[in-house]
Structures are given as C-alpha cells and as structure tokens.
Amino acid sequence: MSDAHKNNPLHGIKLKQILEELQEEYGWELLGEFVNIRCFKYDPSINSSLKFLRKTPWARDKVEALYLLMRKKKAKEG
C-alpha cells in the first residue's frame, strides 16, 4: 500500500457509501443545512447527489469532511 493511501482515511470508501451513511445519520434536511447544495434540499436522492458530487469537487470535499466528522464523533461515543 502506498503512503498516500495509508494516510487517506477515505481510502476504500465509495462516495455512495458516504452518502448513504450521512443520509441515514442526519437525513436530507440536516444534510442540506450542513452542506448548502440544491441536490440535498430539493427532491433529494442518492443518485442525483452522486451525479452532482462527482462533477463538483468543492461540494464533494465538504461532504467528505462531514463524513469524517461523523465517524470521529461516533468513535468517541462508541
């Protein structure tokens, strides 16, 4: 395994899994407040969100950062 992968906490985690876990934990309404993007606020779905996030690096960065925060919080609780 290369050093880049060892230091990347998201290595091996698919964007779809990230979205599904965030949506399950927070719901679309809160996700739309945390990350202000249209695909979370209006008629949200995993597929429309995936399509948007794959094309929009700044939004994907925010979603991935939120996911890491959620995992860190769960690790502290558990």
PDB file as gemmi writes it, atoms N, CA and C in Angstrom:
CRYST1    1.000    1.000    1.000  90.00  90.00  90.00 P 1                      
ATOM      1  N   MET A   1       0.849  -1.178   0.000  1.00  0.00           N  
ATOM      2  CA  MET A   1       0.000   0.000   0.000  1.00  0.00           C  
ATOM      3  C   MET A   1       0.895   1.241   0.000  1.00  0.00           C  
ATOM      4  N   SER A   2       0.581   2.196  -0.836  1.00  0.00           N  
ATOM      5  CA  SER A   2       1.404   3.405  -0.902  1.00  0.00           C  
ATOM      6  C   SER A   2       1.135   4.311   0.295  1.00  0.00           C  
ATOM      7  N   ASP A   3       2.079   5.222   0.546  1.00  0.00           N  
ATOM      8  CA  ASP A   3       1.921   6.157   1.670  1.00  0.00           C  
ATOM      9  C   ASP A   3       0.685   7.030   1.517  1.00  0.00           C  
ATOM     10  N   ALA A   4       0.351   7.392   0.284  1.00  0.00           N  
ATOM     11  CA  ALA A   4      -0.820   8.248   0.050  1.00  0.00           C  
ATOM     12  C   ALA A   4      -2.091   7.545   0.523  1.00  0.00           C  
ATOM     13  N   HIS A   5      -2.183   6.249   0.270  1.00  0.00           N  
ATOM     14  CA  HIS A   5      -3.376   5.516   0.680  1.00  0.00           C  
ATOM     15  C   HIS A   5      -3.405   5.286   2.185  1.00  0.00           C  
ATOM     16  N   LYS A   6      -2.258   5.045   2.789  1.00  0.00           N  
ATOM     17  CA  LYS A   6      -2.204   4.829   4.234  1.00  0.00           C  
ATOM     18  C   LYS A   6      -2.689   6.056   4.997  1.00  0.00           C  
ATOM     19  N   ASN A   7      -2.403   7.225   4.476  1.00  0.00           N  
ATOM     20  CA  ASN A   7      -2.743   8.469   5.165  1.00  0.00           C  
ATOM     21  C   ASN A   7      -4.112   9.017   4.783  1.00  0.00           C  
ATOM     22  N   ASN A   8      -4.823   8.349   3.904  1.00  0.00           N  
ATOM     23  CA  ASN A   8      -6.134   8.810   3.470  1.00  0.00           C  
ATOM     24  C   ASN A   8      -7.222   8.020   4.206  1.00  0.00           C  
ATOM     25  N   PRO A   9      -7.923   8.662   5.146  1.00  0.00           N  
ATOM     26  CA  PRO A   9      -8.951   7.940   5.903  1.00  0.00           C  
ATOM     27  C   PRO A   9     -10.151   7.517   5.055  1.00  0.00           C  
ATOM     28  N   LEU A  10     -10.266   8.053   3.849  1.00  0.00           N  
ATOM     29  CA  LEU A  10     -11.386   7.701   2.979  1.00  0.00           C  
ATOM     30  C   LEU A  10     -11.022   6.615   1.969  1.00  0.00           C  
ATOM     31  N   HIS A  11      -9.769   6.151   2.005  1.00  0.00           N  
ATOM     32  CA  HIS A  11      -9.343   5.132   1.050  1.00  0.00           C  
ATOM     33  C   HIS A  11     -10.223   3.886   1.174  1.00  0.00           C  
ATOM     34  N   GLY A  12     -10.756   3.446   0.041  1.00  0.00           N  
ATOM     35  CA  GLY A  12     -11.575   2.244   0.017  1.00  0.00           C  
ATOM     36  C   GLY A  12     -13.048   2.470   0.319  1.00  0.00           C  
ATOM     37  N   ILE A  13     -13.429   3.708   0.620  1.00  0.00           N  
ATOM     38  CA  ILE A  13     -14.834   4.012   0.917  1.00  0.00           C  
ATOM     39  C   ILE A  13     -15.435   4.705  -0.301  1.00  0.00           C  
ATOM     40  N   LYS A  14     -16.487   4.141  -0.825  1.00  0.00           N  
ATOM     41  CA  LYS A  14     -17.124   4.707  -2.021  1.00  0.00           C  
ATOM     42  C   LYS A  14     -18.008   5.893  -1.651  1.00  0.00           C  
ATOM     43  N   LEU A  15     -18.124   6.818  -2.581  1.00  0.00           N  
ATOM     44  CA  LEU A  15     -18.943   8.004  -2.371  1.00  0.00           C  
ATOM     45  C   LEU A  15     -20.391   7.617  -2.058  1.00  0.00           C  
ATOM     46  N   LYS A  16     -20.887   6.587  -2.692  1.00  0.00           N  
ATOM     47  CA  LYS A  16     -22.260   6.142  -2.434  1.00  0.00           C  
ATOM     48  C   LYS A  16     -22.421   5.719  -0.978  1.00  0.00           C  
ATOM     49  N   GLN A  17     -21.442   5.000  -0.441  1.00  0.00           N  
ATOM     50  CA  GLN A  17     -21.488   4.577   0.963  1.00  0.00           C  
ATOM     51  C   GLN A  17     -21.466   5.791   1.885  1.00  0.00           C  
ATOM     52  N   ILE A  18     -20.644   6.775   1.553  1.00  0.00           N  
ATOM     53  CA  ILE A  18     -20.566   8.007   2.354  1.00  0.00           C  
ATOM     54  C   ILE A  18     -21.933   8.681   2.396  1.00  0.00           C  
ATOM     55  N   LEU A  19     -22.549   8.847   1.232  1.00  0.00           N  
ATOM     56  CA  LEU A  19     -23.865   9.494   1.166  1.00  0.00           C  
ATOM     57  C   LEU A  19     -24.928   8.707   1.928  1.00  0.00           C  
ATOM     58  N   GLU A  20     -24.934   7.407   1.759  1.00  0.00           N  
ATOM     59  CA  GLU A  20     -25.941   6.585   2.438  1.00  0.00           C  
ATOM     60  C   GLU A  20     -25.804   6.688   3.958  1.00  0.00           C  
ATOM     61  N   GLU A  21     -24.574   6.648   4.450  1.00  0.00           N  
ATOM     62  CA  GLU A  21     -24.370   6.745   5.897  1.00  0.00           C  
ATOM     63  C   GLU A  21     -24.735   8.127   6.431  1.00  0.00           C  
ATOM     64  N   LEU A  22     -24.371   9.171   5.694  1.00  0.00           N  
ATOM     65  CA  LEU A  22     -24.729  10.529   6.120  1.00  0.00           C  
ATOM     66  C   LEU A  22     -26.235  10.726   6.110  1.00  0.00           C  
ATOM     67  N   GLN A  23     -26.891  10.242   5.068  1.00  0.00           N  
ATOM     68  CA  GLN A  23     -28.341  10.399   4.963  1.00  0.00           C  
ATOM     69  C   GLN A  23     -29.042   9.631   6.081  1.00  0.00           C  
ATOM     70  N   GLU A  24     -28.535   8.456   6.401  1.00  0.00           N  
ATOM     71  CA  GLU A  24     -29.129   7.668   7.479  1.00  0.00           C  
ATOM     72  C   GLU A  24     -28.934   8.354   8.837  1.00  0.00           C  
ATOM     73  N   GLU A  25     -27.771   8.927   9.040  1.00  0.00           N  
ATOM     74  CA  GLU A  25     -27.452   9.570  10.317  1.00  0.00           C  
ATOM     75  C   GLU A  25     -28.186  10.899  10.499  1.00  0.00           C  
ATOM     76  N   TYR A  26     -28.199  11.737   9.453  1.00  0.00           N  
ATOM     77  CA  TYR A  26     -28.702  13.104   9.583  1.00  0.00           C  
ATOM     78  C   TYR A  26     -30.011  13.377   8.845  1.00  0.00           C  
ATOM     79  N   GLY A  27     -30.297  12.635   7.796  1.00  0.00           N  
ATOM     80  CA  GLY A  27     -31.465  12.923   6.970  1.00  0.00           C  
ATOM     81  C   GLY A  27     -31.139  14.023   5.972  1.00  0.00           C  
ATOM     82  N   TRP A  28     -31.963  14.133   4.942  1.00  0.00           N  
ATOM     83  CA  TRP A  28     -31.699  15.107   3.875  1.00  0.00           C  
ATOM     84  C   TRP A  28     -31.784  16.547   4.368  1.00  0.00           C  
ATOM     85  N   GLU A  29     -32.721  16.812   5.251  1.00  0.00           N  
ATOM     86  CA  GLU A  29     -32.912  18.193   5.714  1.00  0.00           C  
ATOM     87  C   GLU A  29     -31.651  18.730   6.404  1.00  0.00           C  
ATOM     88  N   LEU A  30     -31.118  17.964   7.338  1.00  0.00           N  
ATOM     89  CA  LEU A  30     -29.901  18.397   8.019  1.00  0.00           C  
ATOM     90  C   LEU A  30     -28.703  18.421   7.076  1.00  0.00           C  
ATOM     91  N   LEU A  31     -28.619  17.457   6.174  1.00  0.00           N  
ATOM     92  CA  LEU A  31     -27.529  17.472   5.202  1.00  0.00           C  
ATOM     93  C   LEU A  31     -27.565  18.755   4.380  1.00  0.00           C  
ATOM     94  N   GLY A  32     -28.765  19.194   4.010  1.00  0.00           N  
ATOM     95  CA  GLY A  32     -28.914  20.437   3.263  1.00  0.00           C  
ATOM     96  C   GLY A  32     -28.493  21.661   4.058  1.00  0.00           C  
ATOM     97  N   GLU A  33     -28.616  21.586   5.374  1.00  0.00           N  
ATOM     98  CA  GLU A  33     -28.148  22.694   6.217  1.00  0.00           C  
ATOM     99  C   GLU A  33     -26.632  22.648   6.385  1.00  0.00           C  
ATOM    100  N   PHE A  34     -26.091  21.454   6.548  1.00  0.00           N  
ATOM    101  CA  PHE A  34     -24.642  21.307   6.726  1.00  0.00           C  
ATOM    102  C   PHE A  34     -23.885  21.653   5.446  1.00  0.00           C  
ATOM    103  N   VAL A  35     -24.391  21.165   4.316  1.00  0.00           N  
ATOM    104  CA  VAL A  35     -23.770  21.411   3.011  1.00  0.00           C  
ATOM    105  C   VAL A  35     -24.859  21.994   2.118  1.00  0.00           C  
ATOM    106  N   ASN A  36     -24.794  23.286   1.881  1.00  0.00           N  
ATOM    107  CA  ASN A  36     -25.846  24.010   1.168  1.00  0.00           C  
ATOM    108  C   ASN A  36     -25.756  23.770  -0.340  1.00  0.00           C  
ATOM    109  N   ILE A  37     -26.286  22.615  -0.747  1.00  0.00           N  
ATOM    110  CA  ILE A  37     -26.350  22.309  -2.177  1.00  0.00           C  
ATOM    111  C   ILE A  37     -27.766  21.864  -2.526  1.00  0.00           C  
ATOM    112  N   ARG A  38     -28.170  22.231  -3.705  1.00  0.00           N  
ATOM    113  CA  ARG A  38     -29.544  22.017  -4.160  1.00  0.00           C  
ATOM    114  C   ARG A  38     -29.964  20.537  -4.114  1.00  0.00           C  
ATOM    115  N   CYS A  39     -29.057  19.647  -4.482  1.00  0.00           N  
ATOM    116  CA  CYS A  39     -29.445  18.224  -4.548  1.00  0.00           C  
ATOM    117  C   CYS A  39     -29.748  17.628  -3.175  1.00  0.00           C  
ATOM    118  N   PHE A  40     -29.401  18.324  -2.090  1.00  0.00           N  
ATOM    119  CA  PHE A  40     -29.774  17.879  -0.751  1.00  0.00           C  
ATOM    120  C   PHE A  40     -31.069  18.538  -0.287  1.00  0.00           C  
ATOM    121  N   LYS A  41     -31.439  19.655  -0.900  1.00  0.00           N  
ATOM    122  CA  LYS A  41     -32.579  20.436  -0.417  1.00  0.00           C  
ATOM    123  C   LYS A  41     -33.862  20.226  -1.210  1.00  0.00           C  
ATOM    124  N   TYR A  42     -33.748  19.985  -2.509  1.00  0.00           N  
ATOM    125  CA  TYR A  42     -34.929  19.900  -3.365  1.00  0.00           C  
ATOM    126  C   TYR A  42     -34.981  18.546  -4.058  1.00  0.00           C  
ATOM    127  N   ASP A  43     -35.977  17.747  -3.700  1.00  0.00           N  
ATOM    128  CA  ASP A  43     -36.174  16.422  -4.274  1.00  0.00           C  
ATOM    129  C   ASP A  43     -34.889  15.592  -4.187  1.00  0.00           C  
ATOM    130  N   PRO A  44     -34.347  15.415  -2.979  1.00  0.00           N  
ATOM    131  CA  PRO A  44     -33.063  14.731  -2.825  1.00  0.00           C  
ATOM    132  C   PRO A  44     -33.130  13.226  -3.089  1.00  0.00           C  
ATOM    133  N   SER A  45     -32.057  12.714  -3.639  1.00  0.00           N  
ATOM    134  CA  SER A  45     -31.903  11.268  -3.811  1.00  0.00           C  
ATOM    135  C   SER A  45     -30.417  10.957  -3.854  1.00  0.00           C  
ATOM    136  N   ILE A  46     -30.094   9.717  -3.588  1.00  0.00           N  
ATOM    137  CA  ILE A  46     -28.697   9.292  -3.638  1.00  0.00           C  
ATOM    138  C   ILE A  46     -28.155   9.486  -5.058  1.00  0.00           C  
ATOM    139  N   ASN A  47     -28.928   9.066  -6.055  1.00  0.00           N  
ATOM    140  CA  ASN A  47     -28.435   9.142  -7.438  1.00  0.00           C  
ATOM    141  C   ASN A  47     -28.180  10.573  -7.903  1.00  0.00           C  
ATOM    142  N   SER A  48     -29.099  11.496  -7.613  1.00  0.00           N  
ATOM    143  CA  SER A  48     -28.878  12.878  -8.048  1.00  0.00           C  
ATOM    144  C   SER A  48     -27.703  13.497  -7.301  1.00  0.00           C  
ATOM    145  N   SER A  49     -27.549  13.137  -6.035  1.00  0.00           N  
ATOM    146  CA  SER A  49     -26.439  13.656  -5.247  1.00  0.00           C  
ATOM    147  C   SER A  49     -25.110  13.107  -5.751  1.00  0.00           C  
ATOM    148  N   LEU A  50     -25.070  11.819  -6.072  1.00  0.00           N  
ATOM    149  CA  LEU A  50     -23.847  11.227  -6.619  1.00  0.00           C  
ATOM    150  C   LEU A  50     -23.431  11.912  -7.904  1.00  0.00           C  
ATOM    151  N   LYS A  51     -24.396  12.126  -8.783  1.00  0.00           N  
ATOM    152  CA  LYS A  51     -24.111  12.759 -10.066  1.00  0.00           C  
ATOM    153  C   LYS A  51     -23.509  14.152  -9.859  1.00  0.00           C  
ATOM    154  N   PHE A  52     -24.112  14.934  -8.972  1.00  0.00           N  
ATOM    155  CA  PHE A  52     -23.628  16.288  -8.706  1.00  0.00           C  
ATOM    156  C   PHE A  52     -22.248  16.275  -8.048  1.00  0.00           C  
ATOM    157  N   LEU A  53     -22.077  15.445  -7.020  1.00  0.00           N  
ATOM    158  CA  LEU A  53     -20.822  15.441  -6.264  1.00  0.00           C  
ATOM    159  C   LEU A  53     -19.642  14.941  -7.089  1.00  0.00           C  
ATOM    160  N   ARG A  54     -19.899  14.054  -8.020  1.00  0.00           N  
ATOM    161  CA  ARG A  54     -18.811  13.568  -8.888  1.00  0.00           C  
ATOM    162  C   ARG A  54     -18.314  14.655  -9.831  1.00  0.00           C  
ATOM    163  N   LYS A  55     -19.162  15.627 -10.130  1.00  0.00           N  
ATOM    164  CA  LYS A  55     -18.791  16.716 -11.040  1.00  0.00           C  
ATOM    165  C   LYS A  55     -18.337  17.977 -10.309  1.00  0.00           C  
ATOM    166  N   THR A  56     -18.510  18.029  -9.000  1.00  0.00           N  
ATOM    167  CA  THR A  56     -18.295  19.266  -8.248  1.00  0.00           C  
ATOM    168  C   THR A  56     -17.352  19.016  -7.074  1.00  0.00           C  
ATOM    169  N   PRO A  57     -16.052  19.204  -7.302  1.00  0.00           N  
ATOM    170  CA  PRO A  57     -15.058  18.877  -6.272  1.00  0.00           C  
ATOM    171  C   PRO A  57     -15.238  19.621  -4.944  1.00  0.00           C  
ATOM    172  N   TRP A  58     -15.621  20.890  -4.967  1.00  0.00           N  
ATOM    173  CA  TRP A  58     -15.749  21.640  -3.711  1.00  0.00           C  
ATOM    174  C   TRP A  58     -16.871  21.064  -2.850  1.00  0.00           C  
ATOM    175  N   ALA A  59     -17.956  20.634  -3.484  1.00  0.00           N  
ATOM    176  CA  ALA A  59     -19.074  20.061  -2.738  1.00  0.00           C  
ATOM    177  C   ALA A  59     -18.703  18.673  -2.209  1.00  0.00           C  
ATOM    178  N   ARG A  60     -18.007  17.906  -3.019  1.00  0.00           N  
ATOM    179  CA  ARG A  60     -17.569  16.578  -2.573  1.00  0.00           C  
ATOM    180  C   ARG A  60     -16.624  16.705  -1.373  1.00  0.00           C  
ATOM    181  N   ASP A  61     -15.729  17.686  -1.416  1.00  0.00           N  
ATOM    182  CA  ASP A  61     -14.824  17.915  -0.286  1.00  0.00           C  
ATOM    183  C   ASP A  61     -15.597  18.191   1.000  1.00  0.00           C  
ATOM    184  N   LYS A  62     -16.653  18.998   0.910  1.00  0.00           N  
ATOM    185  CA  LYS A  62     -17.455  19.315   2.095  1.00  0.00           C  
ATOM    186  C   LYS A  62     -18.188  18.083   2.619  1.00  0.00           C  
ATOM    187  N   VAL A  63     -18.715  17.275   1.716  1.00  0.00           N  
ATOM    188  CA  VAL A  63     -19.433  16.063   2.115  1.00  0.00           C  
ATOM    189  C   VAL A  63     -18.460  15.065   2.765  1.00  0.00           C  
ATOM    190  N   GLU A  64     -17.275  14.919   2.182  1.00  0.00           N  
ATOM    191  CA  GLU A  64     -16.287  14.006   2.756  1.00  0.00           C  
ATOM    192  C   GLU A  64     -15.824  14.490   4.131  1.00  0.00           C  
ATOM    193  N   ALA A  65     -15.655  15.798   4.291  1.00  0.00           N  
ATOM    194  CA  ALA A  65     -15.260  16.350   5.594  1.00  0.00           C  
ATOM    195  C   ALA A  65     -16.351  16.092   6.632  1.00  0.00           C  
ATOM    196  N   LEU A  66     -17.608  16.260   6.250  1.00  0.00           N  
ATOM    197  CA  LEU A  66     -18.716  15.982   7.156  1.00  0.00           C  
ATOM    198  C   LEU A  66     -18.735  14.505   7.551  1.00  0.00           C  
ATOM    199  N   TYR A  67     -18.469  13.642   6.596  1.00  0.00           N  
ATOM    200  CA  TYR A  67     -18.424  12.201   6.869  1.00  0.00           C  
ATOM    201  C   TYR A  67     -17.329  11.872   7.885  1.00  0.00           C  
ATOM    202  N   LEU A  68     -16.168  12.473   7.708  1.00  0.00           N  
ATOM    203  CA  LEU A  68     -15.069  12.229   8.645  1.00  0.00           C  
ATOM    204  C   LEU A  68     -15.413  12.732  10.044  1.00  0.00           C  
ATOM    205  N   LEU A  69     -16.085  13.872  10.127  1.00  0.00           N  
ATOM    206  CA  LEU A  69     -16.528  14.382  11.428  1.00  0.00           C  
ATOM    207  C   LEU A  69     -17.526  13.433  12.083  1.00  0.00           C  
ATOM    208  N   MET A  70     -18.441  12.908  11.280  1.00  0.00           N  
ATOM    209  CA  MET A  70     -19.434  11.978  11.807  1.00  0.00           C  
ATOM    210  C   MET A  70     -18.745  10.718  12.339  1.00  0.00           C  
ATOM    211  N   ARG A  71     -17.788  10.189  11.597  1.00  0.00           N  
ATOM    212  CA  ARG A  71     -17.065   8.987  12.045  1.00  0.00           C  
ATOM    213  C   ARG A  71     -16.278   9.255  13.328  1.00  0.00           C  
ATOM    214  N   LYS A  72     -15.659  10.433  13.399  1.00  0.00           N  
ATOM    215  CA  LYS A  72     -14.886  10.793  14.585  1.00  0.00           C  
ATOM    216  C   LYS A  72     -15.810  10.878  15.808  1.00  0.00           C  
ATOM    217  N   LYS A  73     -16.970  11.500  15.618  1.00  0.00           N  
ATOM    218  CA  LYS A  73     -17.960  11.627  16.698  1.00  0.00           C  
ATOM    219  C   LYS A  73     -18.433  10.244  17.155  1.00  0.00           C  
ATOM    220  N   LYS A  74     -18.724   9.360  16.207  1.00  0.00           N  
ATOM    221  CA  LYS A  74     -19.182   8.017  16.557  1.00  0.00           C  
ATOM    222  C   LYS A  74     -18.092   7.229  17.270  1.00  0.00           C  
ATOM    223  N   ALA A  75     -16.846   7.424  16.886  1.00  0.00           N  
ATOM    224  CA  ALA A  75     -15.737   6.720  17.535  1.00  0.00           C  
ATOM    225  C   ALA A  75     -15.594   7.166  18.989  1.00  0.00           C  
ATOM    226  N   LYS A  76     -15.819   8.447  19.248  1.00  0.00           N  
ATOM    227  CA  LYS A  76     -15.750   8.956  20.620  1.00  0.00           C  
ATOM    228  C   LYS A  76     -16.883   8.389  21.467  1.00  0.00           C  
ATOM    229  N   GLU A  77     -18.061   8.280  20.875  1.00  0.00           N  
ATOM    230  CA  GLU A  77     -19.237   7.772  21.595  1.00  0.00           C  
ATOM    231  C   GLU A  77     -19.133   6.274  21.847  1.00  0.00           C  
ATOM    232  N   GLY A  78     -18.548   5.569  20.894  1.00  0.00           N  
ATOM    233  CA  GLY A  78     -18.542   4.114  20.964  1.00  0.00           C  
ATOM    234  C   GLY A  78     -17.383   3.600  21.680  1.00  0.00           C  
TER     235      GLY A  78                                                      
END                                                                             
